[in-house]
Amino acid sequence: MTLRYRPALRVCHGMASWQRFGFSRNAFNCYSTRTYDDAINYLNSLQTPHKVITENRAAGIKQNAQGIQDMIKYLSLIGHSVSDLDKLNVVHVAGTKGKGSTCAYVDSILAVYRKKYGFPKKVGLYTSPHLVSVCERIKINSAPISKELFAKYFFEVWDILEAEYDAAIKNGTLTNLPIEKKPGYFKYLTLMCFHIFLKEGVDVAIIETGVGGRFDSTNIVEHPAVTGISSLDIDHTYLLGDTIEKIAWQKAGILKPATPAFSSSQRHSRVALQALRDAGAELGIEVRNAHRYCRRMKDVKLPQPQLNPIVENAGLAVSLAHTVLRKLIAATLDITHPPLIGDDAKTLNADFIEGLEGLVTVGRFDVRREKAVTWYLDGAHNEMSMELVMNWFGSEYTKRWKQPQSRGKAPATRVLIFNQQGDHDATKLLEVVFKTSDRPFSHVIFCPSASQAQSTSQNAFVNHAQDSEAILNLSFQFSLAQTWQSLEAERDTVNKVQPHAKVAVLPSVADALDYARKLTVFPVGVVGTREWVNDHIKSRFNKAWTWCNPRETPITKAQSSSWLEDWQRNGRPLEAHVLITGSIHLVGRAIESLEQSGQAQEK
């Protein structure tokens, strides 16, 4: 095996990187280059393998305060102190649902002020995970840093840590350093983000936590400009706890003394809001409810205004952006400062409205049109988010088929493409999809989010935290397919028997997209889509894949004849409305594939 990278040895349970992944030492001795792809390959070597994650869980190893101390040491090794982070005027955001959207809204509001008033001059944004490129995680002035800049700073940090550890070994001072020569994947990116923002002279840094807050690697900022906590729910229970109080305690770890703090209304759990307020009181601060800003947003055109959490995220973002802008203005002593929101104002000012309405999110309530297929993409991966997605998908589908041009046409085929193979309960997510869908799906497809193919174009999707064997044999996807069948059978015992979806398990996202496209060429119930897919898979993989449910959606002979005649006469394919959800990684792969095809257009 020949690989294009040569990572340094990393201590982890007594093994170096090449040992942990089952490679020979010589596999890492081929090249020593400094490209972006090399940087990503090195970065991927810092991922914790699935086997180690499983062992850690069995041993009860979780996040703890030692991780924060190690991050402070790493920061010091690359030449920065914790007090240096005060220069960044950090907006620190934690939460279960909506923390990424909140950060994006803050960034969009500050972008309006930067463009109109030249203030703040540079805004950094750090979020996770990425959809297509790792560069998306670190943005300056709303744009992902370039691959060249990423590679430059990646190796700058890498080389410093290498040199420091080599010197410590030589001087016998290794015990003063963290056990790991390099921090893990997310921690390394967090370290890079702070390094880049300081080197590039960022005025405001918007930082989204990874998991939790109290022991999250981003929580080394001692004096943020403001902190915010979005909606809380039960998630990541192994790491954060199995009650809303425990989770609130973890998230509240980002709160700091003498620092303004805001929370969304926590409308789903008053217990959560009270837990946050109690945590603030221990620090001598008030955790204010950002809902007061939501009441001023009746004239703001948000992407999905009927969904309360969207409004809640925007309201929290307004409170955070307003607070950091006031801090920056106070520091300049400039009497002619840009306009802000008055304390007694009943509406937001024009700049804030422009920032909220101007945000374009990719992979979130994302609709794309490709010939006869409409793709609906959303990386929802917890139950609260999934309920919102199903509400959105149902309303968009209904809206589409109420349009005059849709009258008399064959109903669109509804397709679900689903996967969730991370640290979430996929079965519960699938139950939410099934129970909250306003009408049945005709086709349900399960596929892994990422293959284990190691090509340079796909290295941003490598995920060693997943079970590679399960990805190859699709055992998890077959399990989800059986779950869906069980849900249909359970429904049939309560209500009269309804049409069942055709359930398929496919080996990749690309195959799932091809399947959906073919449904618009071969009308359902008229031409054998099942036979086409079987032949397609046989030719590509030299094996027949088992269909979990061979039943077709019932179609009358008259409907079949009418639709087929119309299709043949006018060359008009049937429409397919395809929902892709359950995993950000799944949506990322789908977006990459759609953009490479060059056919899908954003609506």
C-alpha positions as MATLAB code, in Angstrom:
seq = 'MTLRYRPALRVCHGMASWQRFGFSRNAFNCYSTRTYDDAINYLNSLQTPHKVITENRAAGIKQNAQGIQDMIKYLSLIGHSVSDLDKLNVVHVAGTKGKGSTCAYVDSILAVYRKKYGFPKKVGLYTSPHLVSVCERIKINSAPISKELFAKYFFEVWDILEAEYDAAIKNGTLTNLPIEKKPGYFKYLTLMCFHIFLKEGVDVAIIETGVGGRFDSTNIVEHPAVTGISSLDIDHTYLLGDTIEKIAWQKAGILKPATPAFSSSQRHSRVALQALRDAGAELGIEVRNAHRYCRRMKDVKLPQPQLNPIVENAGLAVSLAHTVLRKLIAATLDITHPPLIGDDAKTLNADFIEGLEGLVTVGRFDVRREKAVTWYLDGAHNEMSMELVMNWFGSEYTKRWKQPQSRGKAPATRVLIFNQQGDHDATKLLEVVFKTSDRPFSHVIFCPSASQAQSTSQNAFVNHAQDSEAILNLSFQFSLAQTWQSLEAERDTVNKVQPHAKVAVLPSVADALDYARKLTVFPVGVVGTREWVNDHIKSRFNKAWTWCNPRETPITKAQSSSWLEDWQRNGRPLEAHVLITGSIHLVGRAIESLEQSGQAQEK';
ca = [
       0.000    0.000    0.000;
       1.321    3.421   -0.969;
       0.024    6.519    0.746;
       0.884   10.149    0.022;
       1.558   11.271    3.544;
       3.989   10.743    6.340;
       2.501   11.676    9.680;
       4.675   11.702   12.737;
       4.190    9.042   15.364;
       1.350    9.760   17.718;
       1.000    8.077   21.088;
      -2.418    6.488   21.531;
      -2.866    3.426   23.653;
       0.767    2.547   23.061;
       0.530    2.714   19.273;
       1.701    5.100   16.587;
      -0.600    6.349   13.811;
       0.626    3.808   11.287;
       0.102    0.994   13.804;
      -3.384    2.079   14.836;
      -4.666    1.998   11.254;
      -2.958   -1.273   10.383;
      -0.399    0.192    7.965;
       3.258   -0.657    7.720;
       5.804    1.963    8.779;
       7.109    2.140    5.185;
       3.670    3.219    3.972;
       4.312    6.624    5.564;
       7.821    7.055    4.212;
       6.962    7.710    0.574;
       6.532   11.435    0.301;
       7.063   14.591    2.263;
       5.044   17.266    0.466;
       3.118   20.300    1.625;
      -0.091   20.458   -0.392;
      -3.635   20.889    0.881;
      -4.356   17.221    0.175;
      -1.297   16.263    2.206;
      -2.559   18.403    5.060;
      -5.955   16.688    4.993;
      -4.324   13.265    4.968;
      -2.217   14.218    7.974;
      -5.326   15.616    9.655;
      -7.251   12.389    9.013;
      -4.484   10.453   10.751;
      -5.505   12.299   13.940;
      -9.006   10.815   13.908;
      -9.737    8.355   16.658;
     -10.449    4.942   15.085;
     -13.781    3.222   15.670;
     -12.097    0.449   17.632;
     -10.517    2.913   20.082;
     -13.837    4.765   20.505;
     -15.513    1.469   21.345;
     -12.774    0.603   23.851;
     -12.995    4.046   25.462;
     -16.726    3.720   25.927;
     -16.337    0.271   27.449;
     -13.783    1.749   29.862;
     -16.044    4.724   30.672;
     -13.582    7.318   29.297;
     -15.271   10.680   28.653;
     -14.449   14.347   28.217;
     -12.920   15.906   31.328;
     -11.087   18.981   32.569;
      -7.727   17.496   31.583;
      -8.656   18.048   27.955;
      -8.981   21.799   28.596;
      -5.582   21.916   30.313;
      -4.010   20.069   27.389;
      -5.507   22.546   24.919;
      -4.029   25.446   26.903;
      -0.620   23.738   26.749;
      -0.915   23.188   22.998;
      -1.870   26.847   22.558;
       1.201   27.870   24.534;
       3.449   25.579   22.473;
       2.438   27.341   19.253;
       3.195   30.734   20.764;
      -0.102   32.020   22.143;
      -1.422   32.549   25.651;
      -5.027   32.237   26.753;
      -5.080   36.007   27.332;
      -4.216   36.497   23.642;
      -7.664   35.106   22.814;
      -9.218   38.205   24.426;
      -8.136   40.129   21.311;
     -10.592   38.073   19.279;
     -13.769   39.346   21.017;
     -15.117   35.813   20.962;
     -18.823   35.117   20.488;
     -19.058   31.618   21.997;
     -22.139   29.520   21.192;
     -23.217   26.120   22.546;
     -26.461   24.166   22.273;
     -28.062   20.979   21.003;
     -30.060   22.405   18.131;
     -29.402   25.525   16.101;
     -25.989   26.581   17.376;
     -24.506   26.445   13.870;
     -27.394   28.435   12.405;
     -27.095   30.981   15.212;
     -23.387   31.440   14.469;
     -24.129   31.852   10.752;
     -26.749   34.523   11.489;
     -24.296   36.432   13.706;
     -21.712   36.291   10.937;
     -24.241   37.534    8.372;
     -25.270   40.494   10.551;
     -21.662   41.507   11.194;
     -20.966   41.180    7.449;
     -23.549   43.893    6.773;
     -21.825   46.247    9.241;
     -18.430   45.433    7.777;
     -19.533   46.178    4.223;
     -21.484   49.330    5.062;
     -19.387   50.869    7.813;
     -16.024   49.082    7.557;
     -16.512   47.776   11.059;
     -15.563   45.196   12.289;
     -12.844   44.816    9.676;
     -12.293   41.076   10.003;
     -14.733   38.498   11.340;
     -13.762   34.864   11.897;
     -16.240   31.996   11.986;
     -15.452   28.501   13.269;
     -18.139   25.823   12.871;
     -18.359   22.075   12.390;
     -18.697   19.678   10.741;
     -18.018   20.499    7.093;
     -20.200   19.519    4.158;
     -17.742   19.226    1.275;
     -14.405   20.829    2.220;
     -12.613   21.054    5.569;
     -11.899   24.718    4.717;
     -15.600   25.445    5.378;
     -14.955   25.076    9.098;
     -12.717   28.156    9.271;
     -14.005   31.301    7.575;
     -12.805   34.903    7.482;
     -15.271   37.558    6.362;
     -17.845   34.879    5.555;
     -15.596   33.009    3.085;
     -13.826   29.690    3.743;
     -10.082   30.144    3.951;
      -8.270   29.068    0.797;
      -6.683   25.646    0.485;
      -3.289   27.343    0.278;
      -3.868   29.234    3.527;
      -5.195   26.089    5.207;
      -2.090   24.116    4.213;
       0.231   26.939    5.282;
      -1.192   27.205    8.796;
      -1.777   23.466    9.171;
       1.916   22.689    8.674;
       2.956   25.725   10.691;
       1.173   24.291   13.738;
       2.282   20.746   12.896;
       5.954   21.655   12.626;
       5.941   23.666   15.839;
       4.454   20.757   17.794;
       6.955   18.364   16.213;
       9.887   20.589   17.162;
       8.623   21.179   20.711;
       8.195   17.477   21.394;
      11.565   16.628   19.883;
      13.183   19.260   22.113;
      11.305   17.965   25.165;
      12.531   14.435   24.518;
      16.091   15.709   24.174;
      15.872   17.853   27.328;
      14.006   15.295   29.420;
      10.991   17.594   29.925;
       8.396   15.459   28.157;
       6.336   15.081   31.339;
       5.457   18.786   31.150;
       3.625   18.243   27.852;
       0.307   16.566   26.991;
       0.533   12.804   26.489;
      -0.431   13.116   22.830;
       2.137   14.670   20.516;
      -0.765   16.062   18.474;
      -4.297   16.759   19.660;
      -7.093   14.794   18.015;
      -8.904   15.805   14.822;
     -11.375   18.369   16.207;
      -8.950   19.703   18.808;
      -6.284   20.209   16.158;
      -8.703   22.189   13.987;
      -9.709   24.262   17.019;
      -6.046   24.988   17.744;
      -5.561   25.929   14.085;
      -8.613   28.181   14.142;
      -7.296   30.236   17.092;
      -3.836   30.379   15.501;
      -5.244   31.574   12.170;
      -7.573   34.157   13.688;
      -4.750   35.636   15.774;
      -2.278   35.644   12.887;
      -4.803   37.133   10.458;
      -5.846   39.916   12.851;
      -9.496   38.956   13.294;
     -11.547   41.529   15.264;
     -14.451   39.224   16.175;
     -14.357   35.408   16.279;
     -17.626   33.486   16.301;
     -16.897   30.077   17.814;
     -19.292   27.134   17.793;
     -18.626   24.390   20.328;
     -18.188   20.808   19.168;
     -19.915   18.568   21.730;
     -21.151   19.936   25.044;
     -19.332   23.011   26.252;
     -17.778   22.648   29.676;
     -15.030   20.256   28.516;
     -15.153   21.169   24.833;
     -11.811   22.095   23.291;
     -13.156   25.536   22.305;
     -13.738   26.371   25.968;
     -10.271   27.776   26.649;
     -11.528   31.331   26.093;
     -11.576   32.976   29.530;
     -13.081   36.338   28.581;
     -15.449   36.049   25.615;
     -17.342   39.136   24.491;
     -20.660   37.293   24.870;
     -21.920   33.724   25.197;
     -25.088   32.151   23.835;
     -26.881   28.848   24.268;
     -29.343   27.651   21.647;
     -32.131   25.101   22.126;
     -31.283   22.146   24.349;
     -32.457   18.579   23.957;
     -31.369   15.055   24.852;
     -28.391   14.180   22.642;
     -24.888   12.697   22.984;
     -26.068   11.102   26.222;
     -22.918    9.030   26.716;
     -20.779   12.173   26.900;
     -23.221   14.725   28.297;
     -25.687   12.815   30.452;
     -29.174   11.404   30.039;
     -31.260   14.224   31.532;
     -31.873   17.775   30.366;
     -30.406   19.094   33.644;
     -27.117   17.254   33.076;
     -26.939   18.430   29.484;
     -27.710   22.027   30.508;
     -24.880   21.847   33.069;
     -22.465   20.760   30.328;
     -23.570   23.489   27.909;
     -23.495   26.133   30.652;
     -19.773   25.478   31.021;
     -19.108   28.186   28.413;
     -20.656   30.866   30.649;
     -18.044   33.146   32.232;
     -18.119   35.652   35.113;
     -18.770   39.278   34.136;
     -19.657   38.215   30.582;
     -23.081   38.875   28.982;
     -24.976   35.630   28.379;
     -28.114   34.808   26.416;
     -30.232   31.747   25.858;
     -32.986   30.915   23.421;
     -36.381   30.626   25.097;
     -35.913   26.852   25.574;
     -39.615   26.586   24.747;
     -39.439   22.780   24.771;
     -38.012   22.669   28.292;
     -38.445   25.248   31.012;
     -36.275   22.973   33.136;
     -33.388   23.638   30.761;
     -33.825   27.415   30.960;
     -33.925   27.303   34.745;
     -30.812   25.095   34.854;
     -28.967   27.650   32.707;
     -30.108   30.509   34.905;
     -28.971   28.631   38.012;
     -25.560   28.049   36.424;
     -25.336   31.767   35.602;
     -26.295   32.748   39.118;
     -23.387   30.698   40.493;
     -21.089   32.885   38.378;
     -22.840   36.089   39.379;
     -24.361   36.716   35.941;
     -27.866   36.734   34.487;
     -28.616   34.441   31.560;
     -31.060   36.559   29.604;
     -33.807   35.192   27.405;
     -33.244   36.231   23.790;
     -36.939   35.842   23.036;
     -37.460   39.604   23.437;
     -35.679   40.053   20.108;
     -37.920   37.440   18.478;
     -40.920   39.659   19.175;
     -39.300   42.376   17.058;
     -38.927   40.180   14.006;
     -42.463   40.095   12.595;
     -41.362   41.915    9.431;
     -38.209   39.833    8.865;
     -38.401   37.401    5.937;
     -36.709   34.267    7.254;
     -36.367   31.123    5.101;
     -38.945   29.134    7.116;
     -40.777   31.697    9.298;
     -43.482   29.180   10.239;
     -40.888   27.174   12.179;
     -40.417   28.664   15.636;
     -36.853   27.357   16.158;
     -35.683   29.301   13.090;
     -37.019   32.481   14.658;
     -35.445   31.496   17.991;
     -32.026   31.022   16.378;
     -32.303   34.385   14.635;
     -33.367   36.090   17.865;
     -30.418   34.629   19.754;
     -28.093   35.735   16.947;
     -29.450   39.283   17.119;
     -28.767   39.460   20.861;
     -25.200   38.171   20.387;
     -24.390   40.430   17.422;
     -25.878   43.466   19.172;
     -23.817   42.810   22.303;
     -20.483   42.369   20.534;
     -21.086   45.439   18.349;
     -21.810   47.534   21.453;
     -18.590   46.295   23.027;
     -16.554   47.210   19.940;
     -18.175   50.645   19.724;
     -17.524   51.323   23.408;
     -13.864   50.418   22.917;
     -13.448   52.927   20.059;
     -15.128   55.852   21.879;
     -16.524   56.836   18.492;
     -19.577   59.056   18.885;
     -20.517   58.603   15.208;
     -20.920   54.862   15.515;
     -23.142   52.790   13.190;
     -26.823   52.530   14.148;
     -27.815   49.747   16.540;
     -31.085   48.539   18.006;
     -32.641   50.852   20.577;
     -33.582   49.250   23.884;
     -37.190   50.354   23.441;
     -37.419   49.657   19.719;
     -40.344   47.482   18.624;
     -38.608   46.351   15.447;
     -35.057   45.609   14.356;
     -33.133   48.217   12.423;
     -32.548   47.804    8.684;
     -28.981   46.508    9.039;
     -29.965   43.633   11.298;
     -32.891   42.742    9.030;
     -30.593   42.755    6.014;
     -28.171   40.442    7.812;
     -30.882   37.962    8.789;
     -32.570   37.943    5.394;
     -29.299   37.777    3.480;
     -28.067   34.532    5.012;
     -27.821   31.672    2.525;
     -27.408   28.284    4.177;
     -26.137   25.225    2.326;
     -27.389   21.824    3.430;
     -30.067   23.346    5.663;
     -33.599   23.658    4.220;
     -31.746   23.390    0.931;
     -33.848   22.884   -2.228;
     -32.300   22.114   -5.619;
     -33.953   21.394   -8.929;
     -32.571   18.969  -11.511;
     -34.810   18.354  -14.512;
     -37.704   16.309  -13.103;
     -36.140   15.794   -9.668;
     -36.460   18.203   -6.761;
     -33.868   17.525   -4.079;
     -34.584   18.537   -0.481;
     -31.428   18.425    1.632;
     -31.094   18.903    5.360;
     -28.464   17.477    7.689;
     -30.840   17.083   10.647;
     -29.382   14.529   13.054;
     -31.438   14.828   16.218;
     -35.137   14.337   16.890;
     -36.007   18.003   17.356;
     -34.346   18.942   14.055;
     -35.947   16.038   12.223;
     -39.449   17.139   13.231;
     -38.713   20.538   11.706;
     -37.398   18.949    8.522;
     -40.488   16.786    8.061;
     -42.716   19.830    8.637;
     -40.709   21.752    6.040;
     -40.649   18.922    3.475;
     -44.392   18.349    3.820;
     -45.231   22.023    3.371;
     -42.893   22.381    0.371;
     -44.357   19.298   -1.301;
     -47.923   20.494   -0.730;
     -47.077   23.971   -1.978;
     -45.597   22.511   -5.146;
     -48.653   20.431   -5.974;
     -51.094   23.251   -5.374;
     -49.536   25.238   -8.201;
     -51.719   25.545  -11.353;
     -49.103   23.958  -13.621;
     -49.208   20.782  -11.522;
     -52.940   20.135  -11.984;
     -53.764   16.997  -13.928;
     -50.227   15.680  -13.714;
     -49.308   12.376  -12.167;
     -48.468   12.825   -8.468;
     -44.770   13.167   -7.787;
     -42.931   10.177   -6.445;
     -41.800   10.844   -2.858;
     -38.390    9.385   -2.086;
     -36.408    9.272    1.168;
     -32.615    8.845    1.198;
     -31.479    8.325    4.790;
     -28.439    7.491    6.861;
     -27.164    8.148   10.366;
     -24.077    6.233   11.402;
     -22.623    8.499   14.057;
     -23.211    9.108   17.757;
     -26.993    9.377   17.443;
     -29.905    6.957   17.756;
     -30.687    6.294   14.105;
     -33.745    4.198   14.953;
     -35.378    7.045   16.865;
     -34.600    9.461   14.037;
     -36.174    7.098   11.529;
     -39.258    6.786   13.722;
     -39.600   10.572   13.705;
     -39.412   10.577    9.896;
     -42.035    7.839    9.625;
     -44.484    9.210   12.197;
     -44.314   12.881   11.222;
     -44.474   12.425    7.445;
     -47.704   13.956    6.137;
     -48.033   11.237    3.469;
     -46.212    7.977    2.705;
     -42.956    7.694    0.782;
     -43.014    5.579   -2.376;
     -39.338    4.690   -2.116;
     -36.990    4.601    0.856;
     -33.254    4.213    0.268;
     -30.581    3.529    2.854;
     -26.914    4.023    1.975;
     -23.697    4.812    3.877;
     -22.654    8.457    3.980;
     -19.093    7.689    2.932;
     -17.243    4.826    1.358;
     -13.804    3.770    2.524;
     -12.275    4.568   -0.871;
      -9.077    6.540   -0.354;
      -8.822    9.003   -3.224;
      -7.548   12.543   -2.996;
     -10.885   13.942   -4.127;
     -12.647   12.157   -1.274;
     -10.183   12.603    1.583;
     -12.356   15.294    3.190;
     -15.026   12.603    3.744;
     -12.791   10.017    5.408;
     -14.243    9.065    8.783;
     -12.245    6.541   10.815;
     -14.717    6.892   13.690;
     -17.158    4.701   11.770;
     -16.977    0.933   11.593;
     -15.354    0.278    8.195;
     -16.580   -3.317    8.121;
     -20.174   -2.201    8.695;
     -19.827    0.335    5.870;
     -18.582   -2.319    3.462;
     -21.177   -4.966    4.263;
     -23.998   -2.418    4.723;
     -25.177   -4.252    7.839;
     -26.296   -1.018    9.478;
     -28.297    0.027    6.414;
     -30.024   -3.359    6.243;
     -30.896   -2.969    9.908;
     -32.478    0.427    9.198;
     -34.413   -1.106    6.294;
     -35.848   -3.718    8.638;
     -36.763   -0.991   11.109;
     -38.719    0.823    8.396;
     -40.575   -2.377    7.472;
     -41.424   -2.931   11.128;
     -42.841    0.594   11.375;
     -45.024   -0.058    8.320;
     -46.224   -3.370    9.776;
     -46.999   -1.701   13.111;
     -48.965    1.000   11.329;
     -50.987   -1.619    9.449;
     -52.171   -3.176   12.730;
     -53.592    0.166   13.864;
     -54.925    1.617   10.616;
     -56.117   -0.051    7.465;
     -53.298   -1.344    5.298;
     -51.645    1.507    3.398;
     -49.242    1.349    0.453;
     -45.786    0.248    1.505;
     -42.637    1.914    0.271;
     -40.208    0.042   -1.894;
     -37.165   -0.202    0.380;
     -33.676   -0.436   -1.082;
     -30.189   -0.678    0.370;
     -27.482    0.743   -1.904;
     -23.698    0.933   -1.449;
     -23.141    4.667   -1.995;
     -24.731    8.099   -2.112;
     -24.067    8.300   -5.861;
     -26.053    5.093   -6.415;
     -28.924    6.443   -4.311;
     -29.060    9.614   -6.414;
     -28.992    7.588   -9.646;
     -31.845    5.449   -8.343;
     -33.955    8.532   -7.656;
     -33.215    9.986  -11.098;
     -34.315    6.770  -12.805;
     -37.717    6.989  -11.121;
     -38.483    9.995  -13.330;
     -37.576    8.113  -16.496;
     -39.414    4.870  -15.790;
     -42.910    5.588  -14.395;
     -43.566    3.787  -11.126;
     -45.814    0.764  -11.592;
     -45.432    0.889  -15.391;
     -41.815    0.037  -16.112;
     -39.719   -2.103  -13.776;
     -37.519    0.274  -11.804;
     -36.695   -2.695   -9.601;
     -35.255   -4.605  -12.539;
     -33.201   -1.596  -13.680;
     -31.599   -1.106  -10.283;
     -30.835   -4.801   -9.905;
     -29.159   -4.889  -13.320;
     -27.305   -1.650  -12.559;
     -25.931   -2.941   -9.284;
     -24.978   -6.293  -10.793;
     -22.996   -4.609  -13.545;
     -21.174   -2.280  -11.168;
     -20.525   -4.569   -8.249;
     -20.955   -8.043   -9.752;
     -23.474   -9.017   -7.125;
     -27.247   -8.958   -6.697;
     -28.587   -6.832   -3.870;
     -31.583   -8.025   -1.896;
     -34.710   -5.901   -1.957;
     -36.169   -5.587    1.495;
     -39.700   -5.024    0.235;
     -40.685   -5.934   -3.338;
     -44.201   -4.454   -3.172;
     -45.043   -1.581   -5.504;
     -47.365    1.301   -4.651;
     -50.777    0.258   -6.084;
     -51.655    2.075   -9.307;
     -54.840    1.497  -11.280;
     -54.611    0.319  -14.868;
     -56.356    3.483  -16.034;
     -53.838    5.697  -14.231;
     -50.948    3.698  -15.643;
     -52.237    3.930  -19.201;
     -52.972    7.660  -18.917;
     -49.595    8.560  -17.429;
     -47.638    6.316  -19.787;
     -49.451    7.730  -22.824;
     -48.733   11.287  -21.670;
     -45.105   10.406  -20.951;
     -44.600    8.822  -24.390;
     -46.438   11.562  -26.307;
     -44.803   14.558  -24.644;
     -41.532   13.080  -23.431;
     -42.587   14.368  -20.021;
     -41.010   12.402  -17.174;
     -42.737   11.920  -13.879;
     -41.479   14.132  -11.073;
     -39.633   12.906   -8.016;
     -39.355   14.814   -4.755;
     -36.389   13.438   -2.860;
     -35.659   14.150    0.806;
     -32.025   13.536    1.813;
     -31.557   13.707    5.574;
     -30.302   12.095    8.782;
     -26.654   13.079    8.580;
     -24.616   16.147    7.684;
     -22.051   13.821    6.106;
     -24.758   12.246    3.928;
     -25.950   15.670    2.784;
     -22.372   16.766    2.123;
     -21.717   13.789   -0.129;
     -25.002   14.395   -1.933;
     -24.198   18.083   -2.507;
     -20.755   17.194   -3.834;
     -22.265   14.670   -6.253;
     -25.025   17.050   -7.390;
     -22.566   19.872   -7.980;
     -20.224   17.596   -9.916;
     -23.104   16.575  -12.187;
     -23.657   20.261  -12.993;
     -27.401   19.708  -13.447;
     -28.910   20.649  -10.110;
     -29.774   24.310   -9.602;
     -30.583   25.946   -6.277;
     -34.163   27.156   -6.126;
];
